[in-house]
């Protein structure tokens, strides 16, 4: 988890975790979801975001993310599988076909939990916290195809007993926009990229400043291993309350 925070310019190896949590709660927006649950959502001007999840007033989990501004993607068969992750099928709205199944660390996980743990259809704004990048070798032509592959889910039919999907995925796409940004809470830089991974899907990506020697130019082809994050933009007051699947945050 520490490496994921580094993607948005937070080094928890150096930051005092308690002090950082208090700063997020104090600066964030409180989103009450039930008598038991409240999210404190802090969003920096750089786009860095942290959701502090509180259960009976006590923060039990910090979720790093990125305030993605890319166009939301249609999805269906949405369901929670643990205390921060949901699986869903991404759809191509031009023909309604399946793009791929993914697992996503949801910013609004708690709202989905309170609503019952699943939705038939929705719209997800995707982002990613990159762990590694693989720029194309110098002098080689950029591949003609892009892609988003959730390493675990595509092999679900051949999974071993006890297998659990994870939000780690491989991204292969073309840079549309890129900037070196600074997290104003910590003063540390991170790369922000908008990566086109499918003709109808852009993903905003955050990565530690050390992962790329320079800010990539638009049109650059990149491969990355990353953790998918995102939000469904759920409005808790309009969702039917129900019993969520049992997991550790209950």
N, C-alpha and C positions, 0 to 999 in steps of 0.2 A: 504493500500500500504506500510506503514511503516514496517509492519511485514514481507512483502516479501523481503524488503531490508535487514532485519536482517538475512534472510536465507543465504546471501552471505557475512556476516560479516560487514554490514553497519548499524549503529544505527542512523537513521535520527532524533531521539529525542534528540541526543547529538550533531550530526554534524550540522553545519550551512548549510542549503540547498543551498543557493546561492554559498557558497564557494565550496561545493561538486560538484555542477553543473559545475562551472568554471573549477574545477580539471578534471572532466570527459571530457569536451570539449577540454581542453588543451592537455590531455594525449591520447585522442582517435584518431581514424582514421576518417577523414571526408569522407563521401560517398555521393557526390552530386547525386540527383535523378531526379531533374527537376529544372527549374528556381525558383520554390517556395520551394521545399523540399530538406533538407539535413539531413542525419543521422550522428551523431558522435558516433562511436562505440569504447568503451574502454573495453579491456580484460586484466585482471590481470593474472599473472603467476599461481595464485591459481585456475584459471578457472572462477572466478567471472567475470560477464560481465554486463555492463550498456549501453543501447542505449539511447542517448539524441536526441530527434527528434526536428528539427528546421523547422519553417515555416516562410519564408521570413527573415531568419537570426535570428529569436527569438526562443529559446528553449521553447517548450510548453508541453513536456512530457518526463519523465525519465522512462525507462523500465528496471527493474532488470531482470537478466537472468543468465544462466550458460552455459559456453562454452562446451556443451555436445560433447563427442567424441564417443558416441555409434553409432552403424550402423544405417544409415538412414532407415526409414520405408516408404514403398510405400503408397500413399494416393490418393484419388480422390474426386471430388465434393468439391473443396476448394473455400470458399467464405468468404469475410469480413462481419462481423456483427456489428462492432463498431470501435472506434478509436485505438484499439490495438489487437482485437481478431478476429480469423478466425475459422470457423467450417470446418471439413473435415472427411472423412471416412478412417480409417486405414485398410490396406489390408495385408493379409498373402500371401507373394510372393510364397510360396510353392504350394498353390492351388488357389490363386487369390481371396479367400473368404474374406468376411468382418470380421474384428476383432471387431471393435466397432466404433461408431461415437464419435468424441471428439471436444472440443473447446480448442484453444491454443492461448496464448499470443505470437504473432510472433515477433521475433527480426527484421525480414525484412518486417514488416507490411507495411512500407511506400513504399517499392518497389512494393509490390502487389497492393497497392492503385494506384500508378502511372500507373501500367500496366493494370488497369481496374477493379480491385477488385475481380477477380476470375480466377481460373485455373481448367481445366478438370482433370489433373493428375499431380503428383509431387512426391518428396521424402522429408520427414520431419525428421530432427534429433531432437528427443524429449529430454527434460530435465524437471525438476520439482523443485519448491520451496516449501519445506515441511513446514506445519504449525504444525502438531502433528504426533507423532509416537505411535503405539501400539505394543510393543514387545509381543510375545506369553508368556503366564504364565509359570513360572518355572515348569518343570516337565511334560509339555504337549508336545505331538508330533507335529511337524511342519505339517501344512496342505499340502495336496498333490497337490493342485492347486494354480496357481497364477492368477492375474487379474488386469485389468485397467478398471475402470468404471467411466465414466463422469456422475455425479449424475443427472444433468439436462437432458442431451440429450437422455438418455435411456427412459425417460418418455415423450418425445416430443409429442407423439400421445395423451397423456392425459393432456397436459399442459393447464393451464388457459389462457384466453385471456390476451394479453400483456406480456406473458411469454418470457423471453430472456435467451438463454443459457449462462453459465459462464464457465470459464476455471478451476473451482474447480473440483477435481476428487478424487476418492479413489484408492490408489495403494496397491496391495498385491503381494509381491514377495520375492525372495531370494537374499540376498546380495552376489554379486560376488566380489566386491572390496570395500574398505572403508578406508578413511584417515581423520585425523583432519588437516585441512588446515588453513592458515592465509591469510587474505586479506591484501596485502602489502600497499594499499592506506590508510587503517584505522588501521591496526595492530590488528584487531579482528579475532578470530577463527570462523570457521564453519565446520560442517561435510560435507564431500563429499562421496557419495555412488554411486555405480553402481548396480541398482536393476533390476533383471530379472522378468518381469511381464507377459511374454508370451513366449512360446518356441522360437519365432522369434523376440522378442522385449525386448531390454534393455533400461532403462532410467537412465540418470545421475541425481542424486538428491542432492540438497543442503539444509541444515537445520541449524538453529542457534545452537551454541555450547551447549546451555542449554537444548535442546530437548532430548538428549540422555546422560545417565550417563557415558558411555564409547563408544569408537568406536566399532561397532559391527563386529564380526568375519565373514569371508566368510562362506556362508552356513546358516547364521541366517535368519529366516523368519520374515518379518516385514510387518506391515500394516501402511499406512500413509494417511493423508489427505493433499493434496497439490494443488498448482496451476500449471497447465501444461504450459510450455514455449517451444519454439522450433524455428527452422529456416528452411526455404525452400531452402536456398542457391541460391536465385534468382540472376540473372545477369541482372540488369536493362537495359543495352544497347542492350540486345538480345530479350527483351520482347516487344510485341506489345503494344504501348501506347493506352489508351482508357479512357473513362469516368468511374471513380469509383463510387460505390454507395455513396450517400450523407451521411455523418456522421460528427461528430464534428471536425475532423481534416481538413476537406476540407476548 
